[in-house]
Amino acid sequence: MTENLDLFGDAPASPPVAKSTARPAAGDPENKKPVGKIVQPWTPDAALQALAKQLPPNLYFGTSSWSYPGWHGITYDGQYTESLLSRKGLRACGQHPLLRAAGIDRGFYGPIPLADYLNYASQVPEDFRFLVKAPASVCDAWLRGPDGAGRLQNAAFLNAEIAIRDFIEPATSGLGPRCGPLLFQLSPLAGMADDGPAFLARLDAFLAELPALDRAVTPNACYAVEIRDAALLTPRYIRMLRERGVRFCLAARDRLPPVQRQAAAQALMDDGAPGPLVLRWMLREGRSYSMAEQAFSPFDKLVDEDAETRHAIADVVVRTLRAGQPAHVIVSNNAEGCAPLSIARLAEVIAGKLAT
């Protein structure tokens, strides 16, 4: 295996969106009316509660954000606005038997005040975990125009001082023991990815400047990196993360190889020294964010099930759990159409594999 050998190879194109109307009953339409300014949690059935009891306590399923009115009868009991769910829906999510984590995606678009982190932490149980995205100010190599195209190089890209001030300090101080992975999701690098060694040296220098996490304050936190350029996913990259004590984020999404191939990187990451799993199930291969949003909105049912990815994720999760390590699995509506329902299907597969 050479230093720059791609661990994964080329990813196949994904199939078109399949049409489906499958979803559990969400109750009488008359019961979908708003119920005031307090978000009421949905009452899960006995089967879902029994499924949750089959899973180990170090498995943290979560959704990528939570402000979706379409989750009535799935996570929420009643119809609410996105604004209300954004502010007050988290408490109801924390009462769902399978949802023990959440991705705070808004951090990518700008720094989050300490008060907001404190508010998030106050809404969920102590054993709940957050995956928090670092802001694009340090994660995007480009200053982008309205069309999303990179216009100018971002001088603050991988600036550790800004990352500490705007991200690490407020997130860890506000979330405390509920803080899980602190994720640096790097946007596509374009031409910067052509010189892999130079980029990895720059990333290594950035990670070296990050402060050690205070276990007395954030005993469950870890740093993680997700990159979107498959050519950079090499053994050299994985070894660099290991040496810095930073976790590889396995991302099921467009532009990247399928989970089955990324599992090789995860295995190398954990070889001889297993650690926490950070996994995000975002998109199907070859399907853009805008395509998924258009096809799946209002995110109230599974539209295009991806059983192959589901089983591949389950294999990685089970391997992590059997090594005695925590597994953080964040799922987007854009994976199959409805994140809580995707999590329920995934939980069934994981429970079955753990039982064998």
C-alpha positions, 0 to 999 in steps of 0.5 A: 500500500503506497502513501497516496493510494486511494483506499476506496476507488471510484464510486458507482453512480446512484440509481434514480429516486424510487417512488414510495408511499411507505410510512407508519400511521401518523394518526387522524388528520384532525389531530395534526392541528397546532397544539400551542407554543410547547412542542409535544413529543410523539408517544412511541408504540411498544415495538419501538420502545422494545427495539430501543432496549435491545441497543447498547447505551454507547450507541447514539443515534441522532438526526441532522437538525430537528426543525421539520414539521413533517415529523408529526406522528413520528417525533412530534405530536402536532403540527408546528412551524419550523421556527418553533421546532428549531427553538423548542423541538429538541426537548421532544426529540430527546424523549424519542426512545432511539434519538439520543443525539443530534447534529447542530448543523447551524454552526457551519453557517456562523458561530453559535453564541454560548447562550444557545449551547447552554439552551440546547444542553438544558433541553435534553437528558444528560446521556444525550450527545451533540455533534457540532459542526465548525463554522465555514469560516475555518472549514471552507477554503473558498469565499463563495458567491451566491451560486456556491462557486468559490470566488477567492481563497479564504485567508481564515481557512484552517485558522486554529485561533478562530476555530478555538474562539468561535467554535471549540470554547463556546461549544465545550463550555455550553454543552459540557458532558453532552458535547460529542464530536466536534466536527470539521467538515471541510468543503470541496477543495477544488484545485487545492486538492491537487497537491495532496501532500501540501494540503495534508501538511496544512491540515496536520499543522492546524490539528496540532494547534487545537487544544486538548479537550478537558475531560473534566468538562467534556468527557465525551467530546472528540475532534473529527474531520470529514473531507469531501475530496475522495482523492485525499482519503489515503492511508497517509491521511488516516495515519495523520489523524491517528497521530493527532488523536482526531477521528475520521468521520465516515460520511455516506454522501455524494462525491464520496465512495460508498460506506463499504469502501470507506469501511477500509479507512475506518478499519485502518483508523481503529487498527490496534487502537479502536476509538469512537465512531463518527458516522454521518448518513447524509445523501445517496451517491451521486445525488445532490443536496438540492435533488434530495430536498426536492424529492423528499420534502416534507420528510414524512416518509421513506421515499427511496430506501437504501438497504445496501448502505443501511447494512454497511453502516450497521456492520461498521457500527457493530464492529465499533460497539463490540470493541467497547467504543461509542458510536455516534450515527447522525442521519439526514432526511436526505438519506432516504426521505425521513431521518427518524424512520431511517434510524428505526430501520437501521436500529432493527438491522443493528439489533439483529447483527448484535444478537447473532 
